[in-house]
Amino acid sequence: MDPVIVVGAGPVGLALSLALAHQNVPSIVLDESNGKEEPRPARTAVLRPDTAAMIERLDCATVRDEGTRWVGWRSLRRKQEVRHVSLGDESCPAPLHIPQHALARGLRNAIAARDEITLVTESRVDSLEQDATGVIVHTRGPEATWWRGSHVVGCDGARSTVRKLLGIRFPGRTAVERHAVATLRAELPWPDEALLHRSPPWRTGGDEITARPLPDDVWRLDWLLPSQSELVTPDALVTRIRDTLAGWCGQTPPYELIDTGVHTIHHRLAWRWRVDRAFLAGDAAHLLGALGTGSLDEGLRDADNLAWKLAHAWHHGSGELLLDSYQAERRTSVAGRLRAADQVLPILRGGGALRAYLPGTARGHDVLLTDGHLGQGPLGAAPVYRHSPLGAGHVPQQVPVGTEAGAPVSDVRVTAPDGTGARLRDRLGRGMLLVVLVAPGTGVWDRRHWQSAGVMPRLAAAVSALPVRAELLVTECYPGASAHTVLLVRPDGHLVATFAGVRPAELYAAADAARGGTREPQAAHSDRTADIN
């Protein structure tokens, strides 16, 4: 089998290649650069809990060593604190903040330890061809050559060559927001807490300032700039820094200026994300980021969603419905995020007269902004694939739990039949469905007893007969679920279906729906039996 060709070696392309490798799929990563990450401390990434967990599963050590999880979030308006949120527990998990060059370096280091990934530097895509069995990508560089692959994924950024070669339009809005950015080292009054300050009471503060902590007393500060093009000179930026630090600390404290920049946010969405064996992901497929929403977050969710589907197609043959579901799920989700931001932007960023006529108080506006920054609500929460073509809504005998079908599952503690304990998220990303039995009390039993007790033997038999590989897990409890509830979970952590007790036929039908129903049940059962034997 030919490898998957990944075009682009930013965080999304690197993460996609690692996610494929964890599912035993080889890939070639075509990198335009020389492979060295230039440190730019003013370019950072905020990862929500689901994407941070994904990066940790990919063995990226820098998220642990060079990232910071916020312990709190503060919202100020003028001189008054409006809101304070403690972060870090299950009800409000903390985002992870990391310099983007450190994230990319950690992913490159992880790639270096994988035999399944070939990273080719100084390779710029020149042309692309497709046929019934694969793709051919021609590159130019020091040594022009061509590569044969099963599929190609364009993760090559906003100016994507792959997108242009496929003839896909990329409509949207330019310069939705502009921010002056400074990364500096200083002691601020809120260690390890992120801050949003609206209408600060000093002349150079503008409408909004955001402060996000990094390790070693380093902070990234963003000043929202007016909609009209304002020239940000070095002297003007230093004045903003000094005035802001003095406004927060009483006087300007000692600080070390590390890096500066101007961050311009665009909102765009590619019309198509799949053309036959070619796909788009990350900034090649979408641009967003206003109101604290995370463009990189969405790109990593693209990679997580696409990896297991490509892996299934690579190992078992192409399932058109399964591969089509990538665009159906991810494009619909990002379009909803962009639509929510576009609806909120006139309220939060409009002029004074506009704000007076539109509904919503200052506190309500603060809630919207907090949701975007913390990964909650319509602006920031992890996606729910309610109308996925892989849904099992037609399967009978389902019961409701605290997670709706299509949503990410709760990260409960689970136990495998061999006695291994872990968080549920730690078992994701390996190309297998997860079947989770809710069995109170099993945590204190010897596994030799509960493996052969109650419904376990029947459930184990039902799992072994599924049309795709699946892992059986047990948990003491799950939100909203009663004893003996069975949950079927996709490899990317989204809930497929839930059943009261062991229902082999319904479980089989739901698993078949989750993999796109590419084979007849009897044939799939025979294949699975052959694999076991």
N, C-alpha and C positions, 0 to 999 in steps of 0.2 A: 504494500500500500504506500502511496505517496504521502509525504507529510503535509500538514496544513501550513500555508504560507501566511505569515503575519507581517503586514507592512506597517512599519513604525515602531520605534523602541522607546516611546514614552511610557508612563506608568500603566496605561491601559493595555498597550501591546505586550509589554513585559508580563503583566499579570495574566493576560489571556494565554500566553505561551506556557507559563507555569501551571495554570489551571488545567490545560490540556495534558501536560506532562504528568500531573498527579492522577490522570485518568488513562495513562499509558498511550498517549497519542503524541507522536513526534511532530515537531514544528521547525520551520525556518523563519527566523526573525530578520527582516531586512531593515537595517538601520542606516539612515542618511549620514549620521554623524560619525565621528571617529571612535565612538564608544566611551568617551570620557565625560563624566557629568561635571559641568561647570557650576561651582557653588553660586547660588543666587538666593541669599537668605530672605530677600523680600518676596520670593515666590514660595508660598507655603500651601499646604493642603489640609483641610479639615475633613476627617473621615468619621462618618456616623458609625454607630456600633456594628451594624451588619457588614459594612465594607471594611472596617478595621479588623473584624474577626476573619473576614475572607483573606486579607493580606497576611495576617498572622498564620493562617493555615498554609499559606504558600511559602512559609519559612523565611519571611523577610524580617531579619533581626533588627533592622533600624527602627521599626515602629516601636519596639520595646526600649531600645537604647537611646534614640534621639528624638522620640516623640513625647508629648505631654498630654495627659488626660486632665481636663479641667475639673476642679473640685466644686466650682460654682459659676453662676451667671448672674450678673447685675445689670439692671436697666436704670439709667438716670435720665431725668428730663429737667433741663436747666440746672437748678441746685438741689433737686430733690430725688431721692431714690424711689423709684416706682415699683421695682420688683427685684426680689432676690430668690434664686432657685439653687438649692443644693443638688449637686450632681454626683453620680457614682453608684446609686442603688438601682435595683431592678425597675423601679417605677420611673426613674429618670436617669438612664445611663449616660455616661460622659462621652462627648466626642473626643477624638484623638487629633492633635495638631502637630504637624511635622513639616519641616522644610521639604519642598518637592524634590530637590536634588538628593536629599538623604533617602527619601522613599525610593527613588529610581535606583540609587546605588545599592540599596538593600535588595531590590528585586534582581539587579544584575548579579549580585553575589550569589543569590539563590539559584539563578540560571546557570552559573558557572559550575554548580554541583550536580547538574542534571544532564545525563547523557542524551535525553530525548530532544534537547533543544540545540539548534545550531544558530548562533548569532553572527550575522554577516554585516560588518561595518562598511561605511562609505559606499553604500549601494542605494542608488536612486532609481525608483521604478520609472521605466520608459514606456512600456506597453504591456497589454494584458490580453490574453486569448483564453477562451473557454471552449470545451467540447463536452461530449456526453459523459466522459469519465474523469475529467479533471481540468486544471487550469495551467497555463504557462505564463510566467511573469518574466519579462525582459528587464534587465537593470543596466545602468551605466555607472561608471566610476573608474577607479584605477584599472580594473579588469572587467570590461563589459561581458555579461554572461546571461544565461536564462535559467529559470528554475521551474520544475514541474511539481505540482501539488494537487491534493485532492480538493481543497477549497482555498480561497484567499480571503483574508479579512483586512480591510483598510482601517488601521488605527493611526493614520498618518496626519491627524490634526485638522484644524479649521480649513487649511488650504489643500485638503486631501487630493493627491494625484489619483488615487484609486477611484474616488467619487467622480472626478472629472472624466476619467477614462470610461467609466460606466454611463456617463451622460445623465447623471442624477442632479436635479436642481436643488438649491440650498437656500430657500427664501427665508426672510426674517427681518429683524430690526437691528440696526447698527447703533452702537454707543448708547445702550439703554441706561447704563450707569458708568461713571468715571470716578476713580478713587486715587488720591495721592497716598502713597504707601511708604512707610519707613520701618525698618527693623533696627532696634536699638537695645542696648543693655542698660537697665536702670532698676531701681527698687521702687515699685509702685505700692499703693496702700492695700492692694487686693492680691496677694500672692496666689498664683495658680488659678485665679478666677478670671473669666472673660467678662468684658464690659461693653455695653452699648450705651453711649451718651448722646441723647437727642437734644438739639437746641442748647448747646453748652453756652454759658454766660460770658464768653469772651469773644472778642471781635473776629479772631482768625479761626474760630472753631467750626464755622459753617453750620450745616443742618444736622450733621451726624458724625460721630467718631466711634470707631470700634477698636478695642484693644484685646488682643488674643495672646496668652502666654505661651512661651516655648521654654525648653530647659535652660538652666543656668541664668535666670533673671533676664532672659531675652524676651522681647515683646514685638509683635507685629501690630502697628497702628495704621488704620485706614481712615482718611478723611473723605467724606462724600463731597464731590465737586459739583458746582452748578451745572445745569444742563448745557449752557453755552460753553464753548471751548475756552477754558481758562488755562493760560500758560503757567505751569508750575516751575518756577525758577528755584535753584538751590537756596538762595537767600530766603525766598518766601516759605519754602518747606522748613528750613531751620527755625524761622519765626513761628510757624505752626507748632513745631515740636516743643519749643521752649514755652510758648503760651499754654499748650495743653498740659505739659508736665507741671507747670506752675499752678494751673487751675485745679489739678487733682491733688497736688502735694503741698499747696500753700506757697511754695517757691520752687524755682526750677532746681531739681536735684542734679547731682553729677550723673552724666549719661555718656554712653559710647555709641555713636551712630555707626551702624554696621553696613546698611544697604538701603537704597531708596528706589522708587520707581513710580510709574503711573499705570494703574490697572484699569483697562477699558473692557466693559462687559457687553457682549452682543447676545441677542436671542435669535437663534436660527434652528431650523429643523429640516433635515433631508426628506425629500418626498418618498424615497424608497430606501430601505435598509438591506434589501436582498435582491440580487439579480442572478438567478441560477445558482452558481457555485461561489459567487462573490458576495461579501457582506461588509457592512460599515459598522463601526463601533466608536464610542468616545466622541471627541470633538469632530471627527469626520462625519458623524451622524447628527450631532446636535451641539448647540452652544447655549448655555444658560449660566446663571450665577447671580442675578440681581436679588436683593433682599436677603442675602445670606445663604441662598440655595447653593448646592455644591455641584459644579459641572463634573469634577473628577469622581465624586460619589456616583453619579449616574453612569459615567463611563465604566467604572468598576462593576456596577450592576449589569451593564451590557456584557462584560466579559464573563461574569459568573453565570448569566443566563445562557449565553451562547456556547460556552465551553462544554457543558454536559450534553448539549444537543449535537454539537459537532462530534463529540466523542462517541455518542451512540451511533451516529451515521457512519463514522469511520470504522467502528468495530462490527456493526451489524448490517450495513448497507443503508443507503439514503432513505429516510422517511420524509416525504415532502411536507406532510402536515406538521411534523415535529420541527423541521427547519423553518417553515413559514411562521410558526408560532413565535419565533424570535422577534420578527418585526411586529406581529400582532400584539405581543405583550409589551415589549420595550418601547416601541414608538408611541403606542397609545399612552403609556405611563408618562413618558417625557412630555408629550403633547399636553397632557393634563397639568403637569407641573408648570409648563410655560403659560398655559391659559390662566392658571390661578395667579401667577405672578403678574400677568398683563392686566388682570382684573383689579389687583390690589395696588399696583404702581400708581395709578392716578390719585388714589386716596392718600397714600403715604408720601408721594413725591410731588403732588400737585401744588399749585400756589395757594395762598391763604384763603382766597375767595372760594376756590374749588373745594378745599377741605371743609369750609363752613357749610356748603350745600350737600356734601356727601355724608352718608351715615357713618357713625363710628366715633368713639371718644378717643382721647389720647391714650388711655389705658388699653382700649381695644387695639389701637395701632401697635402698641408695644407688644401685645400678645402675638400679633401677626409676625412681627420682626423676630421675636424670640423663637417662634415656631420654625422660621426659616433657618436661623443660626443653629438651633439645637436638634434639627431633624425631626420635627413634629408637625402635625396638622397637614393641610393640603400643600403647603409650601415645602415641607421637608421630610415627612414621614416616609418610611420604606414603602415601596409600591405594593399594591394589592391587585392581582391579575384576576379580577372578577369575571371577565368575559373571555378568558383564555380558550382557544380551541382545544387545549389539553385538559379542560375541566371535566370533572366527573359528576356534573349536576344531574345527568340522566340516570346515574346508578342509584337504585333504591336502597332503603334501609339505613340511610345516613342519620346521624344524630348531631345536634349542635354542641360546640364547645366554645371556649373563650376566644378562639381564633376562627375567623371566617375562612371559607375555602378560597384559596388563591393568595392569602396573606402569609407573611413570614411567621413561622412557628415560634413559640416562646422558648427561650434558651434554658430548658430545665435540665437537671442532672439525670443521666441515663446510665444503665448498666447493660453491657453486652452479655450474651450467654456464657462467654468464657470468664465472666466476673470482672472484666475491665470496666472501670467507671470513668465518665467524662461528661462534659457539657454537650448538649445536643448539637450545637454549632460545630463542635470539634469533629463530628462524624460526617459533616457535609463535604461536598466537593470531590467525591471519589467515584462519581459516575453511577452510584447505586441509589435506588429508592430506599427509604427508611420506613420500617414498620415498627411503630412504638405502641407497646401495651401499657396501659395505666393499671398498675397492680400495687395497691397500698400494702405496706408491710414487708414487701420482698427485700427491702434493704437490710433487714436484720436476719434474714434467712441465709442459710448456706445455699449457694447456687445449685448444689446437687439436688436439693429438695425442690426448689421452685421450678427448675427446668423440667421436671417430670410431673409437676402438680397442676391441677386445675386445667385451664385452657391452653397452657403452654405447648403440649405436644401437638394438639390440633393446629394451633397457630403456626408453629414451626413447619409443619407439613404444608400448610397453605402458602407460607412464604417461599418455601423451596419450589413450589409449583408455579410461581408467578412467571409471566412472560419476559421479565427482565430481572437482572440481578438485584437482590434486595438484602438488607441487613435487618435482623430482628433485634430490637432494643426494648428494655423495660424501664419504666419510671415510676417512682412512688406516687406522683401526682402531676396533674396538668391543669392549668386554669380552666374552670368550667366543665371539666370532664369527670364523669363518675367512674367507679371501679369497673375494670374490664373493657373500657373504651379502647378501641384500636385506631391509631392515626396513621395515615399514609402520607409520607412527606417526600417531596422531590429532592434531587441532589443539590439544588440551590436553596433549599430550606423553605420552600413555599408549600403550604398545606394542600393536598389533593382531595382527601376525603376522610371522614371519621365514621366509625361503625360501633354499635353496641354489641360487643362480644365478637366471636370469631365467625365470619361470614365468608367462606372461601370464594364463592362465586362472585359476590359483590366486590371483594378485595381484588380478585383477578380482573374484573371489568374496569375498576378504577385504575389499576396499574397499567392496563392496556391503553386506557385513554391518556394517561400521563406520558406514554412513550409515542403517542401519535397513532396508535392502532395500525402499525405497519405490517403486521402479520396476522394470519388467522389464528384464533385461540388454540386450536388443536395442534397446528404446526408449531406455534410458539411453545406449547407445553412439551411437545416432543423434543424441540431443540434444547429446552431447559433441562429436561431429563437426561439428554445426551451429555450436556455439560457436567451435570452432577456425577454421572457415571464415568 
